[in-house]
């Protein structure tokens, strides 16, 4: 079994290295004349709204840029703070969310309502906990135009402060940098190789309309991935990009929030219980077994551990993470296995922003 671990971790190291050299990077900041609308559904985001609006107001390089907020039934001061922060700026508008129809989940329905209001060549959805550098949206749209893509998902740098965040959050980028051949995925257009992150997602309005908007992912807990797969399946082109230079996201502030956040969605990440079992086995073989083998004195275990940690270090370099967190990888793997199991056991019971998922 250690030989299997060695082969897998070597392959992951090589793929991570290749992806690190070839991943798309949004950095062309030339001005854009096309119209761009940013869609922002918010629910109970009082802690984020002030900094979010400041980040949006700083965006330049797009002559026709508008921001559409939808207050999705917030129970805190989100709406009041938002009205205060955008007062007098005609680029911003606010609407109230309609009742959730049967068969829809909250975020896709909120985005669909905003899509019906936004008239622009390109649509961008941004999560409330994302912060953008000036010209970030401009750079993302330029990447989409330059590479003749229909959608692009610049993956923000994931901010992790507490120990609970630091052992889990770096796995987000590493999970696809080490397993998905990005350029092959982009050229082939295979839905099975789709990678996307709804924290920052830009799409041609015409492409989104062709798949009936966000109704394509109306029942998906991981609506970003489902939308990307649907677009690819329909024949459109797109890819994930390294957005760490233009955006950051601080998703959680504690282990309790990490657990609740992953608890609501991890069960859907692998397609089925069998898919989750495969993921658990993979995490154990590549993340935990090498350490056990190295401790037992097996050379193959030592090399396997070295390969997987180096792959994590490369991922950290690409995504703006901490190098030292890579050495916690066996612990990270064990904790992610725990979260997968927890997510299945808590399915349909987890509370997130006042809703049961």
N, C-alpha and C positions, 0 to 999 in steps of 0.2 A: 504493500500500500504506500510506503514511503517513496517508492520509485514513481508511482502515479503522481504523488504530490510533487516530486521533483520535476517531472515533465510538465505538469500543469503550471507550476509557478515560473518555470523557465519561459514557457510560452507567454504567460501574462507579463513578465518582465519585458520580453522582446516587443510585444504588442504595445505596451505602455510607452516604450521608448519610441517606436515608430509613430504612434499617435501624437506624442508630444512634439515631434518634428513637423507633423503635417496638419494638425488641427487648424481650422479656419480661425482667424483673429480679426474682429472688426476694428479697423484703425484708420480707414479712409474718412477723413473729416470734411471732404468738400461739401459745399452747400447743395441743398436739394430743393428743386422747384416743385416736385410732386407734393400732393397733399397727404398728410399723415394724421391719423386720429389715434389717441392713446386711450384705451378702455381700462377703467379702474373701478371694479366692484369693491366696496368696502363694507365690512360688518364688524362692529366693536373694535375699531382701530384708533381709538382716541390717543393711545400711546405713540402711534406712528404718524398721524396725519400731518402734524406741523412740519416735521423733517421731510416727509414725502413731498408735500407741496413745494417746499423750498427747492428740493432736488429737481422737480419738474419745471419750476419757473426758471431754473438756470440753463435749461436746454436751449441750444442755439443751432444755427446751420440749416434750419428748415423754415422756409418763409410762410408756409401754410400748415401750421401745427395747432392742433386742438386737443383738449383733454376732457373726457367724458367720465364723470363720476356717477356711480349708482350706489345710494345708501340702501344696503340690503337688510333692512330691519334692525339697525343698530340699537342696542339698549344702553349705550353709554353716550358720551358727548361727541362722538364722531361727527355728526352732522353739524352741530353748532360750531365746532372748531373749524371744520371744512369751509363753512360759509364765511367765517371770519378771515381765513387765510387767503381765499380766492377773491375776496371782495374787490370789485373794480377791474378785474382782469378778464377781458372778454373771451380769452382762449379757453376758459374753464366753464363747465356747466355741471349742474347737479340734478339728478332725478331720483325719485323714490322707487324702490323695487315693487313689482306687482306680486301677487300671491303666487307661491310656487305651484306650478301645475303638476298633476299626477304624471309620474314617469320621468321627472326631471330631478337632478341634484342642483343644489343651490348655486355653485359657481358657474356651471355652464349656462344656467337660466339667466343669471345676472349678466353674463357676457353677451348672450343672445339679445337681451333687451337693449344693451348698449350698441350692439352692431346695427340694430334697426334704426338707431338715431344718428349714427356716425356716417357721414358721406365723405369718403376719402379714398385715395388710391391704395394706401397701405394702412393696416390696422396693427396696433401694438398693444398687447396686454401686459401690465406690470402689476406685481403684487405690492401690497401696502408696505411690506417690510424690506423692500428693495430701495437702494439709494444709487442714483446715477451720477456719473461725472458729466460735466458739460459736454455736449455733442455726442453723448452715448447713443441716443436714439438715431441721430444722424449717421453715426458709424454703422449701426446695425442695418439701417436701410441701404446704405451704400454697399455693404457686403452682399446683401440680397440682390441688389441691382448688378453689381460687378460680376458675381458668379452665376447670374441668370437663374436664380433660385426663386421659388414661390413662397418659401417660408424659411426662417432661420430662428434658432433659439440660442441666444448668447447666454451661456451658463454663468451666473454671477459667482463671484468669490463668496464662499460660505463662511460667515463670521462665527467662530466658536470660542466662547470665553470660559464657561464652567467645564469641569472635568467630564460631566455627562455629555455635553455637546462635543468636546474634543475627541471622545472615543468613537462617536458615531458620524458626525457631520462630514469629516474628510472622506468617508466611504462613498459619499454621493458621486463625486467626480471619478474617484478611483474605480468604482464599480463598472463604469462604461469605458473609461480609458484603458482598462486592462482586459476587456473582454470583447469589445466591438471594433472591428477594423473600420475606422471612420471614413476614409476616402472610398473604400469599397462600398460601404453603406450608402454614401452619397451618390456614387455613380450607378449603383444597381437599383436604388429606389425600393429595396425590399422592405416591406412593413415590419418584418421580424427584426430588422436591424435598426429600427427607429430609436432615436434618442432625443428627448425634448424636455424642457423645464418650463412650466407655466409661470414661473417667476418673471420671465422676460421672453416674450414670444412675438415675433413680427411676421406678418403674412400679407400677401397681396389680397386685396379685397375681392378681386375677381375669382381667385382660387378658393377662398373661403365660401363665397356665394355658390360656387359650383358643387360644394359638398353640403349644401343646405346649412351653412353657418355652424354654430356651436351645437346644433341639434345632433351633429355627428357624434358628439361625446356626451350627450345629455344624461346618460345613466352611468357614466364611468367615474369611479372615485379618482382615478388617475386620468383626468380629462385631457391633460396636456399630451400624454403619450397616445391616447386614443385618437385625438385630433391629428397628430403627426402621422400615425398609421393610416388613417382614413385618407389624408391628403396624398400620401405616397401610393396607396392602393388605387387611387383614382388617376394616377399618372403624373402628379405634380412632383416637383423636386424641392428638396430641403435638407437641412442638416443642423446639427448642434454646433456651436462655436464656443471658443474660449472667451467668455465675457468677463473674466476676472479683472481685466484692465479698465473696464468701463462701468461695472456695476458690482455692488455688494449686497448681501442679504443676511440678515440676522434673524433666523427663523424662530429660535427658541432661547429661553433664558435660564433653563434649569433642566435637570433630568426628568422631572415630572412632566414638563412640557414636551420634551423629546419623546417620552413614552406615549403620551396622549397623541402627539402628532403622527408618529409612526404607527401607533395602534390603530388609527382610523384608516390607514391606506396600505400598509405592507402586505396584508392578505391578498390584495388585488395586484400586487406588483409582479407576481410569477404565474398568473393565469389560473391556477388551480391548487388544490392541496398537494397533488403530485408534484407540480412545478415548485411549490414551496419546499417540499421534501428534497428535491434535487438541489435547490439553493442552499438548504441547510447542510446537506452532504458536501457540497462544493466548498462552502465556507469552512467546514471542519477540516476537510482534506488539505485545503490550501492555506488556512489561517491558524489552525490549532495543532494539527498533526505535526507540522514541521518543528514546532517548538518542543513537543513531546519527544520527537525523534532526536533532536539536538541534545536535549537533556539526557536522553538515554545513551548518547555517545555515537549515534549513527551519522556518518558523514553526509549521507543523502538528506537527512533531516536538517543538518546545518546549512547545506547549500540551498535547500528549498526555502528555509527561513530567510536566508540572505536575499534570494531572488524576490520574494514577496515584499520584503521591507524596502528593497531598492525600488520596486515598482511603486510603492507608496511614496517614497521620497521624490521620484520623478513626477508623480501626480501632484504632490504638494507644490513642487516648483511651477508646474503649469497653472495650478488653480489658486496660487497665493496662500497656501496653507502652511502649517508649521512642520518643518522637517522632523523635529523630535517626536511628534505624535505618531510618526510611522513606526516607531519602535514599540508602540502599544498595540500593534496590529493583532496579535493573538487575543488580547482582551477585547478589542473592537469586534473581532469575529464572533467571539462568544456572546457578547452583548447583542449583536445583531441577530444571532440565532435566537436568543431569548425574545427579542422584539418581534420576530416573525411568528414565533409560537404564541406570544401574547396577543398579537394582532388577530390571529385566527380565533383565539378563545374569547376575545372581546368584540368580535365582529357584530355590528348592529347595536352595540352598547356604549361605545365611546362618545362622550360629549365633546363637541368642538365648536367654539363660538356660539354656544347656546343651542346647538342642534345635535341630534343623535345621528351618528353615521354607522 
